[in-house]
């Protein structure tokens, strides 16, 4: 086993911070939290370590939700040295990429890889292939930022059937809104952005763009409908790979297999146009053409849907969440991911270094390619508030 100190288990309890007895003579005792796992093991978080308070918060959130956690525990000190969030998923396509296999996880928009350099590669691959063949769920743990699968276990929970029957249709016609109204709606949603260090509910984790878009989109649609405006959704499916610049990822970009966001019908004068509401990528509502362009895959496919569709696969299979139960579970998961990233060595987003990295990429791109005349047409109908440097650079990058 490559990680002999790893444990995937549920959490039975966390102690209150206490004064430990292991302090050396003359030293001040350190405060610690003891984490008790359902299988009988325990580990400690030393609150003198800055990340420990965040880890304790995440662990208590998982305990309340009866979710499993992946930890690594030092056998000598009993200190928890790693904390990751396993996800209960089904397995889709498994594609050989040479030095790894790419694994489609359902539901997840991110791209996930099992590296051949992993000592447990064949064992983990066998579990994934069996789960795919049998249609069963597994708990998959992967590294925080580069999406490398490091652990796979059968799900400890009984299977739950997803809701695939459409709810009763809402008898409300789509009515165009003005661009200022669309910006007002956008601003009200953007105001729900999580503080990356604490991420208290009911905030929306826009600053964790890596995954979870279907939950964010469903919650945004719920909030938009409350205002009396009827949104829809637009789904984009990669032809090769979606790739968008982001200041909220330590690598300064995110890569997806698909993505989804709410849409509004916006009156642009004599006609109407579809605008996308996506605070994970933009600072305002943007035409669907721009939203498509910044994701860097000209061969991608756009598919509209009703706002009631919670998840739609590339083949057209749909799930619904009329009570928003699954939506809240998704938001909780990615609030916790945002907190873990913020407590890591990368620190909390946004990452200032990403601005310069994207600028450098765009400069190299323009030095090798003539100026893109269509860029002026794309931005002609965008409000001044939405003409951000990041948007322009992202479009340049996507066309290079």
Protein Blocks (a to p, Z undefined) as FASTA:
>chain_A
ZZlmbccdddfbdcdddddfkbcehiacddddddddfkopacdddfkbmklmmmmmmmmm
mmmnopacdddddfklopafbdcddddddddddddehjaccddddddfbdcdddfklmkl
mmmmmmmmmmmmnopacdddddfklopafbdcddfbdcddddfbdcdddddddddddfkl
mmmmmmmmmmmpccfklopafbdcfklmkgoklmmmmmmmmmmmmnopacdddddddfkb
gcdddfkbfklpacdfbdcdddddddehjaccdddddfklmgbdcdfklmmmmnopakbc
cddddfklmbdcfkopacddfkommmmmmmmmmmmmmmmmmmmmnopaddfklmmmmmmm
mmmmmmmpccdfklmmmmmmpcfklmcfklmmmmmmmmZZ
